[in-house]
Amino acid sequence: MSVSEVRATARIAARADGRGGTALPVLEGEGPLAVRRTRADDPAGARVTLVGAMSGPLGGDRFTVEARVGEGARLDVRSAAATLALPGQLKGEARYDVRLDVADGGELRWLPEQLISAAGSDLRVTTVAELGAGARLVLREEQVLGRAGEEPGRLGSRLTVRIAGRTLLDQELSCGLGAPGGWDGPAVLAGHRTVGQLVVVRPEFRAEPPTARMLGDSAVLAPLAGPAVLVSAVASDALRLRRVLDEAAAVLEQG
């Protein structure tokens, strides 16, 4: 039986429904990327859950997720389980691309589960968020380097956030077997096996940006050059990483 690369795209579009709620005129997925509308906590918003129909991405696969949020709409995107990058029968890098577009006055909460880099895998992840001047965003990324008792595969990730066409954040990290030297040293992960980012964009941060600070001994909160904040964290395992990022989100909610 022949083996081929898998290419799949999921698309989500949210718009205000004119009755104080959020409609989903586009909700479609291909192959392993299934999308389901699920119960939202916010009565004015909509929640969508990404459901993986198969393991992956594997070597050579190309996955893309696109989400667009219109003016006045509120969208919350989660995933049903962690994404597991695995080695495939085909050699070559797998790709997972996320494209987010939030209009002025729209709000997106992008909160998927962790991405796990299994031994022997090779995955490149890119996330690009394009926001209007008055858009709101909460974006969380969590990467786990290896399953229990194994070394990680190679994982490259790039996160870019732009507001009204201006780049506020463009950061890149490469970890695991074959990555440039120093990724596990004291200046980067310092032996930790999970790494995460939380980006929060709110128009009110223009007037009152949060103060830069350490959050415990493994996370830092840093205001960006715009109405946004970046929290970067490392931890020994996924549970501790989630706890740190949840605590950071609570700090930002309290102001």
N, C-alpha and C positions, 0 to 999 in steps of 0.2 A: 504494500500500500504506500502511495506517495505521501510525503509530508510537505505541507506548504505553510507559508507565513499567514497569520491571521490579521486582517485589517478590519477594524470596527470603529464606528463613531456613534456617540450618544449626543442628542441635542435636546436642550431644554430652553423654552422661552416663557417668561412670565410677564404679565401686564396687569395694570389695574383694571378691575372689572366694572368700574363705574358705580358700584354699590358698596364701596368700602372694603372690598376684598381683593384677592389676587387670582387671576385666571391663568391657565397653562395652555395656550393655543398650540404649543409645540412640545411634545413629550414622546420622544422616539429613541430607540436604541437598536443596535445591530449585534448579532452573534452573542459574544460573551458579555456585552454591555446592555443590560436591561435597566429600564427606569420605571419607577412606580410612584404614583402620588400616594402619600401616607398622611396620617393625621397630624396637623400642625398645632403647635402650642399657641401660636398667635392667630386669633380669629381673623385678622386682616391679612394674614400671609398664607403662603402655600409651602408645603414641605414635599420634597422629592427624595426618594431613596434609590441609590445605585445598587443594583443586585448583580453580582458576578455569576454568570451562568456556567462558568467553567474555570479551571485554574489558569493562571497566567497574570501578566504576559510572559510568554516564553521567548526564547531566542528568535529574533527576527520579526516578532509581532509588532504591530503598530496600532495603538489604541488612542482615540481622541475623544474628549468630552468638551462640549461647548454649552455654555449657559449665558443667556441674555436676560437682563432684568430691565423692564421699562420704567418710565417715570411713575412714581407712586406705587409701584409693586414691591412686595416683600417676598423674598424666596429664601428658603432654608434647605440646603442640600446636605444629605448624610450618605453613608454607605452601610450596607447590611453587615459587612464583615471586612476584615483587613484585606488589602491587596497583597498577594504573594507572588513575587518575581521568582521564577524558576528557570533552571537551564532547560533548553529544548533540544530536540534532535538536530535542528538547524543551528549552525553557528551564526554569530553576529549579534549585534546589539538590538535589544528590544526598545521601543519608545512608547512613552505614555505622555500625551500632550493635553494640557488643560487650558482652555481659553474662556475667560470670564469677561463679560461686558455689562457694566452697570450704568444706567443713564442717570443724569442729574435728577435727584429726588427718589431714586430707587435704592433698595437695600438688599444685600446678599449676605447670607451666613453660609460659608463653605467649610463644612466640618466633617470630612470623611474620616474613616478609621485609618489605622496605621498602614504604612507600606513596609513590607518585610522583604529584605534582600536575602534570599536563601543562597547557600553555598553553590558556586558554579554559575549563578545567574549573571546577566550583564544588562542593566537597565538604565536608560536615560529618561529622566522626567523633566518636563518644562511646564511651568505654570505662568501664564501671563494674564494680569488683571488690568483691564482698561476701564477707568472710572470717569464719570462726569464730575464737574466741579462740586456738586452738592450730593454726591453719592455716599452711601454708607457701606462698609465692608467689615466683616469679621472672617478671617481666613486662617485656618490651622493646618499645618503640615507636620506629620510625625513619621520619622524613618527609623526602622529597627534593623540593625546590622547583624543578620544571622538569626536562625532559630536557636532554641536552647541547645547548647553544647556544640555548635558548629560555627565555622568561620563564615563571614559574609561573602556574598558575591561582589561584583563591582556595581556601584550605584553612583550615578551622576545626577545632580539636580540643579535646576536654575529657577529662581523665583523673581519675577519682574512685576512691579506695580507702577502704573502711570495714572495720574489725575489730570484731566483736561489736556492730555498729550504730553505732560511733563513727567519725566521719570523720577519717582521718589525712592525706589528700591530696585536694585538689580544685583542679586547675589548668587553665587554659584559654589557648589560643594561637590567634591569627588571623593568617594570613600571605597575601601575594600580592596580586594586583590587586583593588582594592576593599576591602581590609582597612583597619582604622583606622591612621592614620599612626603612624610610629615603629617598625613591626615589623622593619624592616631596619636600624634605627639601632644605635648602640653599646650601648644598654641591653638589646637583645633579641638579634638574630642577627648584628649587626655585619658584614653583608655575606656571611656564610656561607650556603650553600645546602642544608645538611642539618642537621636537629635531631633529637635523640633523648633518650629517657628509659629508665632501668633502675630498676625498683622491686623490692627484695628484702625479703620479710617472713619472719622466723624468730622463733619464741618465745624463743630464747636471747638475742636482742638486748635483751630486757627487762633482763637482768642485766648484759650487757656490750655496750652499743651501740658501733658503730664510731665512730672520731673523724672529725669533719668535716675535709675537706682538699681541696685542689686536686689534680686528676689531670692533669698537664701544664698547658698553657695554655688548654685549651678545654673542660674538664670539671670539675665539682665534685661531691663526694660529701658528702651532708648527711643525718644521722640525723633521722628524723621523730619526732613526739611519740607514740611507741609502738614496738613491735618491728619497725621497718621502716627502710629506707634508700632514699633517692632519689639517683640519679646523673643529672645533666643535662649534656648535651654538645652542642656545635655543631662542624661541620667543613665543609671546602670541598667534599667529595664523599662518596658513600655508603661507599666502601671505607674511607676514613679514619674515618668515624663508627663503622662496625662495629668497627674495630680498637680505638678508644677504649673502646667499651662492653664489648668482650670483655676488655680489660685491667682494666676496673673490676670485672667479674664475677670475674676471677681474684684480684684483691685481696681481695674479700669472701670468697671461698672459703678463702683463706689466713688470714683473720681479721685 
